[in-house]
């Protein structure tokens, strides 16, 4: 992209008419497109992770929280999650917030006052018991 900008800047003085500039720009952009297509494919930064990747991240975070007897801060969770293969701290925090909103985990204030308060995450055992009871109950169909 920078090469195209430099080429356009150098052609600005060489072309005297507007038509000449436009033709030169088109030729350069076509050459840059051909060069870019031959090079590495562009990555889209806004691609969301697949559902399978999200479930994988959630299950890893859930296992980390389940293995701990005490509440963990997001930094402590990230240290362990990074070892298990998670690649994005922001994505891990998003999954923690999603799990918290769904009621699977709880947050507890650990230390500090107001602005410096640190929260720890732990599994919501009541929600787990409700889920186990629901799965254990026989499924009856009213037909």
VMD Tcl script that builds the backbone (N, CA, C; Angstrom):
set m [mol new atoms 429]
animate dup $m
set s [atomselect $m all]
$s set {name element resname resid chain x y z} {
  {N N UNK 1 A 0.828 -1.183 0.000}
  {CA C UNK 1 A 0.000 0.000 0.000}
  {C C UNK 1 A 0.874 1.249 0.000}
  {N N UNK 2 A 1.979 1.200 0.771}
  {CA C UNK 2 A 2.876 2.343 0.805}
  {C C UNK 2 A 3.562 2.528 -0.544}
  {N N UNK 3 A 3.858 1.411 -1.205}
  {CA C UNK 3 A 4.496 1.490 -2.514}
  {C C UNK 3 A 3.583 2.193 -3.513}
  {N N UNK 4 A 2.298 1.926 -3.431}
  {CA C UNK 4 A 1.337 2.579 -4.323}
  {C C UNK 4 A 1.311 4.074 -4.041}
  {N N UNK 5 A 1.320 4.443 -2.771}
  {CA C UNK 5 A 1.311 5.857 -2.405}
  {C C UNK 5 A 2.545 6.580 -2.905}
  {N N UNK 6 A 3.700 5.944 -2.763}
  {CA C UNK 6 A 4.938 6.555 -3.248}
  {C C UNK 6 A 4.915 6.708 -4.769}
  {N N UNK 7 A 4.430 5.665 -5.444}
  {CA C UNK 7 A 4.379 5.717 -6.901}
  {C C UNK 7 A 3.431 6.814 -7.367}
  {N N UNK 8 A 2.295 6.945 -6.714}
  {CA C UNK 8 A 1.346 7.997 -7.080}
  {C C UNK 8 A 1.947 9.372 -6.842}
  {N N UNK 9 A 2.660 9.523 -5.745}
  {CA C UNK 9 A 3.274 10.806 -5.429}
  {C C UNK 9 A 4.322 11.173 -6.477}
  {N N UNK 10 A 5.104 10.184 -6.927}
  {CA C UNK 10 A 6.131 10.470 -7.928}
  {C C UNK 10 A 5.514 10.739 -9.297}
  {N N UNK 11 A 4.364 10.150 -9.599}
  {CA C UNK 11 A 3.709 10.368 -10.889}
  {C C UNK 11 A 2.973 11.697 -10.955}
  {N N UNK 12 A 2.695 12.297 -9.817}
  {CA C UNK 12 A 1.926 13.528 -9.801}
  {C C UNK 12 A 2.612 14.614 -10.633}
  {N N UNK 13 A 3.902 14.721 -10.520}
  {CA C UNK 13 A 4.624 15.729 -11.289}
  {C C UNK 13 A 4.836 15.310 -12.735}
  {N N UNK 14 A 4.890 14.009 -13.021}
  {CA C UNK 14 A 5.171 13.522 -14.370}
  {C C UNK 14 A 3.980 13.676 -15.295}
  {N N UNK 15 A 2.779 13.514 -14.789}
  {CA C UNK 15 A 1.577 13.610 -15.626}
  {C C UNK 15 A 1.076 15.048 -15.599}
  {N N UNK 16 A 0.846 15.615 -16.754}
  {CA C UNK 16 A 0.438 17.017 -16.807}
  {C C UNK 16 A -1.071 17.184 -16.906}
  {N N UNK 17 A -1.774 16.228 -17.459}
  {CA C UNK 17 A -3.220 16.373 -17.621}
  {C C UNK 17 A -3.945 15.478 -16.634}
  {N N UNK 18 A -5.203 15.820 -16.384}
  {CA C UNK 18 A -6.010 15.031 -15.457}
  {C C UNK 18 A -6.223 13.627 -15.993}
  {N N UNK 19 A -6.396 13.494 -17.313}
  {CA C UNK 19 A -6.601 12.182 -17.924}
  {C C UNK 19 A -5.349 11.340 -17.762}
  {N N UNK 20 A -4.211 11.958 -17.962}
  {CA C UNK 20 A -2.947 11.249 -17.807}
  {C C UNK 20 A -2.748 10.766 -16.381}
  {N N UNK 21 A -3.102 11.593 -15.414}
  {CA C UNK 21 A -2.988 11.200 -14.002}
  {C C UNK 21 A -3.907 10.037 -13.688}
  {N N UNK 22 A -5.130 10.111 -14.192}
  {CA C UNK 22 A -6.098 9.058 -13.933}
  {C C UNK 22 A -5.649 7.739 -14.544}
  {N N UNK 23 A -5.138 7.784 -15.763}
  {CA C UNK 23 A -4.662 6.570 -16.429}
  {C C UNK 23 A -3.462 5.995 -15.684}
  {N N UNK 24 A -2.565 6.875 -15.240}
  {CA C UNK 24 A -1.403 6.419 -14.481}
  {C C UNK 24 A -1.808 5.790 -13.160}
  {N N UNK 25 A -2.795 6.369 -12.512}
  {CA C UNK 25 A -3.285 5.837 -11.241}
  {C C UNK 25 A -3.908 4.468 -11.436}
  {N N UNK 26 A -4.710 4.320 -12.493}
  {CA C UNK 26 A -5.343 3.028 -12.767}
  {C C UNK 26 A -4.299 1.958 -13.038}
  {N N UNK 27 A -3.277 2.309 -13.810}
  {CA C UNK 27 A -2.229 1.338 -14.133}
  {C C UNK 27 A -1.485 0.922 -12.874}
  {N N UNK 28 A -1.193 1.887 -12.011}
  {CA C UNK 28 A -0.485 1.567 -10.772}
  {C C UNK 28 A -1.344 0.736 -9.827}
  {N N UNK 29 A -2.634 1.079 -9.728}
  {CA C UNK 29 A -3.494 0.318 -8.830}
  {C C UNK 29 A -3.680 -1.108 -9.334}
  {N N UNK 30 A -3.748 -1.294 -10.650}
  {CA C UNK 30 A -3.863 -2.644 -11.202}
  {C C UNK 30 A -2.592 -3.435 -10.931}
  {N N UNK 31 A -1.443 -2.776 -11.072}
  {CA C UNK 31 A -0.169 -3.451 -10.797}
  {C C UNK 31 A -0.059 -3.796 -9.317}
  {N N UNK 32 A -0.499 -2.889 -8.457}
  {CA C UNK 32 A -0.440 -3.142 -7.019}
  {C C UNK 32 A -1.383 -4.274 -6.629}
  {N N UNK 33 A -2.569 -4.325 -7.252}
  {CA C UNK 33 A -3.511 -5.409 -6.973}
  {C C UNK 33 A -2.929 -6.751 -7.388}
  {N N UNK 34 A -2.285 -6.784 -8.555}
  {CA C UNK 34 A -1.677 -8.030 -9.026}
  {C C UNK 34 A -0.544 -8.443 -8.102}
  {N N UNK 35 A 0.235 -7.474 -7.646}
  {CA C UNK 35 A 1.339 -7.766 -6.731}
  {C C UNK 35 A 0.804 -8.243 -5.385}
  {N N UNK 36 A -0.253 -7.599 -4.911}
  {CA C UNK 36 A -0.847 -7.975 -3.627}
  {C C UNK 36 A -1.501 -9.338 -3.679}
  {N N UNK 37 A -2.106 -9.682 -4.817}
  {CA C UNK 37 A -2.753 -10.988 -4.958}
  {C C UNK 37 A -1.719 -12.098 -4.964}
  {N N UNK 38 A -0.550 -11.818 -5.536}
  {CA C UNK 38 A 0.507 -12.825 -5.575}
  {C C UNK 38 A 1.153 -12.975 -4.204}
  {N N UNK 39 A 1.105 -11.936 -3.396}
  {CA C UNK 39 A 1.707 -11.985 -2.061}
  {C C UNK 39 A 0.769 -12.716 -1.101}
  {N N UNK 40 A 1.034 -12.593 0.171}
  {CA C UNK 40 A 0.235 -13.269 1.192}
  {C C UNK 40 A -1.194 -12.735 1.188}
  {N N UNK 41 A -2.172 -13.595 1.476}
  {CA C UNK 41 A -3.560 -13.133 1.531}
  {C C UNK 41 A -3.765 -12.182 2.707}
  {N N UNK 42 A -4.688 -11.242 2.526}
  {CA C UNK 42 A -4.959 -10.271 3.579}
  {C C UNK 42 A -5.763 -10.928 4.691}
  {N N UNK 43 A -5.459 -10.519 5.910}
  {CA C UNK 43 A -6.197 -11.031 7.058}
  {C C UNK 43 A -7.254 -10.018 7.452}
  {N N UNK 44 A -8.443 -10.496 7.705}
  {CA C UNK 44 A -9.515 -9.642 8.165}
  {C C UNK 44 A -9.452 -9.600 9.685}
  {N N UNK 45 A -9.265 -8.431 10.250}
  {CA C UNK 45 A -9.105 -8.301 11.694}
  {C C UNK 45 A -10.425 -8.465 12.434}
  {N N UNK 46 A -11.543 -8.356 11.735}
  {CA C UNK 46 A -12.840 -8.397 12.390}
  {C C UNK 46 A -13.507 -9.765 12.321}
  {N N UNK 47 A -12.756 -10.810 12.017}
  {CA C UNK 47 A -13.341 -12.145 11.955}
  {C C UNK 47 A -13.584 -12.640 13.374}
  {N N UNK 48 A -14.802 -13.056 13.631}
  {CA C UNK 48 A -15.130 -13.584 14.954}
  {C C UNK 48 A -14.700 -15.038 15.043}
  {N N UNK 49 A -14.347 -15.487 16.241}
  {CA C UNK 49 A -13.998 -16.900 16.391}
  {C C UNK 49 A -15.222 -17.780 16.160}
  {N N UNK 50 A -14.985 -18.983 15.694}
  {CA C UNK 50 A -16.088 -19.898 15.432}
  {C C UNK 50 A -16.710 -20.361 16.737}
  {N N UNK 51 A -17.890 -20.956 16.640}
  {CA C UNK 51 A -18.576 -21.443 17.826}
  {C C UNK 51 A -17.753 -22.516 18.522}
  {N N UNK 52 A -17.083 -23.353 17.741}
  {CA C UNK 52 A -16.249 -24.404 18.312}
  {C C UNK 52 A -15.081 -23.800 19.101}
  {N N UNK 53 A -14.466 -22.746 18.592}
  {CA C UNK 53 A -13.380 -22.082 19.300}
  {C C UNK 53 A -13.887 -21.434 20.579}
  {N N UNK 54 A -15.085 -20.844 20.527}
  {CA C UNK 54 A -15.648 -20.227 21.723}
  {C C UNK 54 A -15.916 -21.279 22.789}
  {N N UNK 55 A -16.508 -22.390 22.408}
  {CA C UNK 55 A -16.792 -23.445 23.372}
  {C C UNK 55 A -15.498 -24.010 23.937}
  {N N UNK 56 A -14.490 -24.118 23.098}
  {CA C UNK 56 A -13.206 -24.602 23.575}
  {C C UNK 56 A -12.622 -23.663 24.613}
  {N N UNK 57 A -12.718 -22.361 24.368}
  {CA C UNK 57 A -12.188 -21.377 25.304}
  {C C UNK 57 A -12.984 -21.403 26.605}
  {N N UNK 58 A -14.307 -21.488 26.492}
  {CA C UNK 58 A -15.135 -21.526 27.690}
  {C C UNK 58 A -14.845 -22.762 28.525}
  {N N UNK 59 A -14.703 -23.899 27.873}
  {CA C UNK 59 A -14.447 -25.122 28.635}
  {C C UNK 59 A -13.081 -25.070 29.305}
  {N N UNK 60 A -12.084 -24.488 28.632}
  {CA C UNK 60 A -10.761 -24.346 29.252}
  {C C UNK 60 A -10.832 -23.427 30.463}
  {N N UNK 61 A -11.521 -22.302 30.324}
  {CA C UNK 61 A -11.659 -21.377 31.447}
  {C C UNK 61 A -12.451 -22.015 32.586}
  {N N UNK 62 A -13.477 -22.770 32.225}
  {CA C UNK 62 A -14.294 -23.441 33.235}
  {C C UNK 62 A -13.465 -24.475 33.993}
  {N N UNK 63 A -12.613 -25.213 33.280}
  {CA C UNK 63 A -11.745 -26.197 33.929}
  {C C UNK 63 A -10.735 -25.527 34.848}
  {N N UNK 64 A -10.211 -24.381 34.442}
  {CA C UNK 64 A -9.262 -23.642 35.281}
  {C C UNK 64 A -9.933 -23.205 36.572}
  {N N UNK 65 A -11.145 -22.660 36.452}
  {CA C UNK 65 A -11.868 -22.209 37.640}
  {C C UNK 65 A -12.290 -23.379 38.518}
  {N N UNK 66 A -12.641 -24.502 37.898}
  {CA C UNK 66 A -13.057 -25.674 38.667}
  {C C UNK 66 A -11.914 -26.304 39.440}
  {N N UNK 67 A -10.704 -26.195 38.925}
  {CA C UNK 67 A -9.547 -26.791 39.586}
  {C C UNK 67 A -9.081 -25.965 40.784}
  {N N UNK 68 A -9.493 -24.720 40.854}
  {CA C UNK 68 A -9.050 -23.841 41.936}
  {C C UNK 68 A -10.075 -23.829 43.066}
  {N N UNK 69 A -9.585 -23.881 44.295}
  {CA C UNK 69 A -10.466 -23.848 45.460}
  {C C UNK 69 A -10.818 -22.414 45.848}
  {N N UNK 70 A -10.010 -21.459 45.426}
  {CA C UNK 70 A -10.246 -20.063 45.785}
  {C C UNK 70 A -10.506 -19.235 44.532}
  {N N UNK 71 A -11.125 -18.067 44.678}
  {CA C UNK 71 A -11.380 -17.215 43.509}
  {C C UNK 71 A -10.074 -16.765 42.853}
  {N N UNK 72 A -10.075 -16.720 41.530}
  {CA C UNK 72 A -8.899 -16.310 40.766}
  {C C UNK 72 A -9.159 -14.972 40.086}
  {N N UNK 73 A -8.144 -14.136 40.024}
  {CA C UNK 73 A -8.260 -12.879 39.287}
  {C C UNK 73 A -8.123 -13.175 37.798}
  {N N UNK 74 A -8.469 -12.202 36.974}
  {CA C UNK 74 A -8.371 -12.419 35.526}
  {C C UNK 74 A -6.918 -12.621 35.101}
  {N N UNK 75 A -5.970 -11.991 35.792}
  {CA C UNK 75 A -4.551 -12.177 35.463}
  {C C UNK 75 A -4.103 -13.608 35.769}
  {N N UNK 76 A -4.547 -14.149 36.898}
  {CA C UNK 76 A -4.199 -15.526 37.255}
  {C C UNK 76 A -4.831 -16.515 36.280}
  {N N UNK 77 A -6.061 -16.244 35.888}
  {CA C UNK 77 A -6.737 -17.115 34.924}
  {C C UNK 77 A -6.013 -17.063 33.586}
  {N N UNK 78 A -5.588 -15.860 33.168}
  {CA C UNK 78 A -4.905 -15.727 31.882}
  {C C UNK 78 A -3.587 -16.483 31.869}
  {N N UNK 79 A -2.841 -16.452 32.970}
  {CA C UNK 79 A -1.569 -17.178 33.031}
  {C C UNK 79 A -1.782 -18.665 32.752}
  {N N UNK 80 A -2.818 -19.227 33.360}
  {CA C UNK 80 A -3.095 -20.654 33.164}
  {C C UNK 80 A -3.704 -20.919 31.788}
  {N N UNK 81 A -4.553 -20.021 31.323}
  {CA C UNK 81 A -5.209 -20.205 30.020}
  {C C UNK 81 A -4.196 -20.115 28.884}
  {N N UNK 82 A -3.203 -19.261 29.034}
  {CA C UNK 82 A -2.173 -19.127 28.008}
  {C C UNK 82 A -1.390 -20.429 27.869}
  {N N UNK 83 A -1.159 -21.105 28.984}
  {CA C UNK 83 A -0.456 -22.389 28.952}
  {C C UNK 83 A -1.306 -23.465 28.284}
  {N N UNK 84 A -2.638 -23.327 28.358}
  {CA C UNK 84 A -3.531 -24.316 27.757}
  {C C UNK 84 A -3.838 -24.013 26.287}
  {N N UNK 85 A -3.305 -22.917 25.768}
  {CA C UNK 85 A -3.441 -22.675 24.337}
  {C C UNK 85 A -4.297 -21.498 23.928}
  {N N UNK 86 A -4.881 -20.749 24.860}
  {CA C UNK 86 A -5.626 -19.557 24.469}
  {C C UNK 86 A -4.637 -18.509 23.981}
  {N N UNK 87 A -5.016 -17.786 22.928}
  {CA C UNK 87 A -4.072 -16.872 22.294}
  {C C UNK 87 A -4.388 -15.404 22.544}
  {N N UNK 88 A -5.572 -15.104 23.050}
  {CA C UNK 88 A -5.971 -13.707 23.192}
  {C C UNK 88 A -6.492 -13.446 24.598}
  {N N UNK 89 A -5.852 -12.510 25.269}
  {CA C UNK 89 A -6.279 -12.137 26.615}
  {C C UNK 89 A -7.653 -11.464 26.564}
  {N N UNK 90 A -7.863 -10.626 25.560}
  {CA C UNK 90 A -9.148 -9.936 25.433}
  {C C UNK 90 A -10.280 -10.937 25.211}
  {N N UNK 91 A -10.032 -11.947 24.368}
  {CA C UNK 91 A -11.048 -12.963 24.104}
  {C C UNK 91 A -11.350 -13.758 25.373}
  {N N UNK 92 A -10.318 -14.077 26.158}
  {CA C UNK 92 A -10.525 -14.808 27.410}
  {C C UNK 92 A -11.382 -13.987 28.367}
  {N N UNK 93 A -11.114 -12.695 28.447}
  {CA C UNK 93 A -11.906 -11.836 29.330}
  {C C UNK 93 A -13.346 -11.721 28.830}
  {N N UNK 94 A -13.531 -11.675 27.509}
  {CA C UNK 94 A -14.886 -11.631 26.963}
  {C C UNK 94 A -15.651 -12.903 27.318}
  {N N UNK 95 A -14.987 -14.041 27.241}
  {CA C UNK 95 A -15.628 -15.307 27.591}
  {C C UNK 95 A -15.971 -15.344 29.079}
  {N N UNK 96 A -15.087 -14.813 29.936}
  {CA C UNK 96 A -15.376 -14.749 31.370}
  {C C UNK 96 A -16.610 -13.883 31.626}
  {N N UNK 97 A -16.702 -12.742 30.956}
  {CA C UNK 97 A -17.859 -11.871 31.142}
  {C C UNK 97 A -19.142 -12.528 30.628}
  {N N UNK 98 A -19.043 -13.229 29.518}
  {CA C UNK 98 A -20.212 -13.923 28.977}
  {C C UNK 98 A -20.679 -15.023 29.932}
  {N N UNK 99 A -19.728 -15.755 30.494}
  {CA C UNK 99 A -20.069 -16.812 31.452}
  {C C UNK 99 A -20.656 -16.212 32.730}
  {N N UNK 100 A -20.165 -15.039 33.124}
  {CA C UNK 100 A -20.696 -14.380 34.319}
  {C C UNK 100 A -22.131 -13.921 34.079}
  {N N UNK 101 A -22.394 -13.346 32.914}
  {CA C UNK 101 A -23.750 -12.884 32.602}
  {C C UNK 101 A -24.728 -14.048 32.502}
  {N N UNK 102 A -24.249 -15.203 32.043}
  {CA C UNK 102 A -25.106 -16.380 31.926}
  {C C UNK 102 A -25.320 -17.054 33.279}
  {N N UNK 103 A -24.547 -16.656 34.281}
  {CA C UNK 103 A -24.728 -17.208 35.618}
  {C C UNK 103 A -23.863 -18.410 35.927}
  {N N UNK 104 A -22.923 -18.757 35.064}
  {CA C UNK 104 A -22.081 -19.933 35.300}
  {C C UNK 104 A -20.968 -19.652 36.295}
  {N N UNK 105 A -20.499 -18.422 36.343}
  {CA C UNK 105 A -19.463 -18.066 37.312}
  {C C UNK 105 A -19.885 -16.813 38.067}
  {N N UNK 106 A -19.272 -16.614 39.236}
  {CA C UNK 106 A -19.552 -15.456 40.076}
  {C C UNK 106 A -18.293 -14.621 40.218}
  {N N UNK 107 A -18.482 -13.351 40.513}
  {CA C UNK 107 A -17.348 -12.495 40.842}
  {C C UNK 107 A -17.467 -12.079 42.293}
  {N N UNK 108 A -16.325 -12.044 42.958}
  {CA C UNK 108 A -16.270 -11.634 44.354}
  {C C UNK 108 A -15.206 -10.559 44.511}
  {N N UNK 109 A -15.488 -9.505 45.297}
  {CA C UNK 109 A -14.439 -8.516 45.533}
  {C C UNK 109 A -13.373 -9.117 46.450}
  {N N UNK 110 A -12.118 -9.003 46.047}
  {CA C UNK 110 A -11.036 -9.583 46.838}
  {C C UNK 110 A -10.356 -8.539 47.718}
  {N N UNK 111 A -9.894 -7.444 47.128}
  {CA C UNK 111 A -9.190 -6.415 47.895}
  {C C UNK 111 A -9.466 -5.049 47.312}
  {N N UNK 112 A -9.083 -4.035 48.068}
  {CA C UNK 112 A -9.112 -2.674 47.556}
  {C C UNK 112 A -10.416 -1.951 47.838}
  {N N UNK 113 A -10.374 -0.651 47.602}
  {CA C UNK 113 A -11.528 0.207 47.797}
  {C C UNK 113 A -11.889 0.875 46.482}
  {N N UNK 114 A -13.126 0.920 46.177}
  {CA C UNK 114 A -13.703 1.587 45.012}
  {C C UNK 114 A -12.901 1.374 43.736}
  {N N UNK 115 A -12.053 2.320 43.348}
  {CA C UNK 115 A -11.360 2.242 42.059}
  {C C UNK 115 A -10.291 1.159 42.025}
  {N N UNK 116 A -9.721 0.808 43.154}
  {CA C UNK 116 A -8.630 -0.176 43.168}
  {C C UNK 116 A -9.121 -1.574 43.517}
  {N N UNK 117 A -10.416 -1.770 43.548}
  {CA C UNK 117 A -10.969 -3.062 43.933}
  {C C UNK 117 A -10.628 -4.123 42.891}
  {N N UNK 118 A -10.206 -5.285 43.372}
  {CA C UNK 118 A -9.860 -6.408 42.508}
  {C C UNK 118 A -10.918 -7.485 42.705}
  {N N UNK 119 A -11.437 -8.003 41.598}
  {CA C UNK 119 A -12.461 -9.042 41.669}
  {C C UNK 119 A -11.872 -10.390 41.297}
  {N N UNK 120 A -12.384 -11.420 41.961}
  {CA C UNK 120 A -11.978 -12.779 41.644}
  {C C UNK 120 A -13.152 -13.544 41.057}
  {N N UNK 121 A -12.864 -14.490 40.198}
  {CA C UNK 121 A -13.891 -15.311 39.558}
  {C C UNK 121 A -13.902 -16.692 40.199}
  {N N UNK 122 A -15.102 -17.250 40.371}
  {CA C UNK 122 A -15.233 -18.638 40.813}
  {C C UNK 122 A -16.509 -19.223 40.228}
  {N N UNK 123 A -16.591 -20.538 40.246}
  {CA C UNK 123 A -17.747 -21.224 39.665}
  {C C UNK 123 A -18.967 -21.019 40.552}
  {N N UNK 124 A -20.121 -20.817 39.940}
  {CA C UNK 124 A -21.388 -20.689 40.648}
  {C C UNK 124 A -21.920 -22.100 40.904}
  {N N UNK 125 A -21.726 -22.595 42.117}
  {CA C UNK 125 A -22.085 -23.976 42.432}
  {C C UNK 125 A -23.597 -24.201 42.422}
  {N N UNK 126 A -24.382 -23.185 42.757}
  {CA C UNK 126 A -25.843 -23.333 42.718}
  {C C UNK 126 A -26.310 -23.624 41.296}
  {N N UNK 127 A -25.756 -22.913 40.350}
  {CA C UNK 127 A -26.131 -23.125 38.946}
  {C C UNK 127 A -25.737 -24.529 38.496}
  {N N UNK 128 A -24.585 -25.012 38.975}
  {CA C UNK 128 A -24.135 -26.356 38.627}
  {C C UNK 128 A -25.085 -27.412 39.188}
  {N N UNK 129 A -25.506 -27.222 40.434}
  {CA C UNK 129 A -26.434 -28.178 41.055}
  {C C UNK 129 A -27.773 -28.190 40.324}
  {N N UNK 130 A -28.266 -27.011 39.945}
  {CA C UNK 130 A -29.527 -26.939 39.194}
  {C C UNK 130 A -29.411 -27.680 37.867}
  {N N UNK 131 A -28.294 -27.511 37.215}
  {CA C UNK 131 A -28.087 -28.166 35.921}
  {C C UNK 131 A -28.010 -29.677 36.089}
  {N N UNK 132 A -27.294 -30.139 37.126}
  {CA C UNK 132 A -27.183 -31.576 37.372}
  {C C UNK 132 A -28.552 -32.181 37.690}
  {N N UNK 133 A -29.361 -31.464 38.485}
  {CA C UNK 133 A -30.695 -31.950 38.819}
  {C C UNK 133 A -31.577 -32.012 37.572}
  {N N UNK 134 A -31.450 -31.035 36.720}
  {CA C UNK 134 A -32.243 -31.006 35.494}
  {C C UNK 134 A -31.853 -32.154 34.566}
  {N N UNK 135 A -30.558 -32.446 34.483}
  {CA C UNK 135 A -30.098 -33.543 33.637}
  {C C UNK 135 A -30.469 -34.904 34.219}
  {N N UNK 136 A -30.486 -35.000 35.550}
  {CA C UNK 136 A -30.793 -36.270 36.201}
  {C C UNK 136 A -32.296 -36.569 36.199}
  {N N UNK 137 A -33.134 -35.541 36.141}
  {CA C UNK 137 A -34.586 -35.736 36.155}
  {C C UNK 137 A -35.019 -36.442 34.877}
  {N N UNK 138 A -35.961 -37.396 34.994}
  {CA C UNK 138 A -36.432 -38.100 33.792}
  {C C UNK 138 A -37.204 -37.142 32.882}
  {N N UNK 139 A -36.983 -37.303 31.621}
  {CA C UNK 139 A -37.653 -36.469 30.626}
  {C C UNK 139 A -39.009 -37.093 30.295}
  {N N UNK 140 A -40.096 -36.404 30.634}
  {CA C UNK 140 A -41.436 -36.905 30.314}
  {C C UNK 140 A -42.043 -36.016 29.238}
  {N N UNK 141 A -42.599 -36.667 28.250}
  {CA C UNK 141 A -43.230 -35.932 27.155}
  {C C UNK 141 A -44.743 -36.041 27.310}
  {N N UNK 142 A -45.421 -34.922 27.301}
  {CA C UNK 142 A -46.875 -34.895 27.457}
  {C C UNK 142 A -47.581 -34.980 26.122}
  {N N UNK 143 A -47.814 -36.190 25.642}
  {CA C UNK 143 A -48.538 -36.355 24.381}
  {C C UNK 143 A -49.801 -37.129 24.583}
}
mol reanalyze $m
mol bondsrecalc $m
mol representation Tube
mol addrep $m
